[in-house]
Amino acid sequence: MARSKQQDAWEFFGELLKERREAAGFSQGELGRRVFVSGAYIGLFEQGIRKPQLDVARRIDEVLQTGGIFERTWRKLIDKSPYASYFSAVAELEGVATKLCEFAPLVVPGLLQTDAYARAVTLAANPFATEEYVEEKVTSRIERARILADATRPEYWVTLHENAIRIPVGGPLVMAEQLGHIATLIRQRWVLVTVVPRAAGAHASMDGSLRLMEFDDQPPTAYTETSFSGTLLDDPAVVKRAQRAYDLLRVAALSPEASQALIESAAEDFRRCASTT
């Protein structure tokens, strides 16, 4: 996978953190305790695998007495984020989450998308975009999926509406590949996927996608998104309502085994369609 400038920049952040931590005489565990994260997370920050939240960067500055260098660097890197402004914080949080639960009503979630599918989605929303813009969006989306291959990957639950596996995004070949990719991830046990069938009728969260995120060292959050905006929710009462909505979606969904069979059947349908066109 091609490396991005953004990835290199976060690795520089990690190298700087390691340098300043060691100069101050702290182990990863000691620094972690002082900034309220685990020593393991400090190690992941230093490797550029995980990205700290802003409040953690500020506490690192305070503990290491660096004059705000980590906060300034963090802000500079976030400003260069390839994500929409309303999604940048979510992209950071999913990198440190221990559990992700996601509902997608129409489009396969970004963490599960193939290159071709991501390109088709990007072009559909940006028909006059330059190739450079499209490539940046696709690359950033695929790079996000690296967390699923990490040893520290989060527990990932996905509930798809049947529409998301039936709409021929990019055409039959692209959809066959996309659904085959999801089936492979299921077999590898990197993700647990269930499908809400069309026959289920009305369901919770009909007005957009929903994501729930849980963490080791902070309260859970929820994120809702429609076509043009997204909202990160951290009010405990609102997050509890979002969790209930997701529970209702899972009740309406097929079993994991039936869902996998439906996904594989849809993939085969798209393959047959492609062979006849």
Summary of the structure (lengths in Angstrom):
residues: 277
radius of gyration: 20.0
end to end distance: 31.7
largest distance: 66.8
contacts: 856
relative contact order: 0.12
helix: 58%
strand: 12%
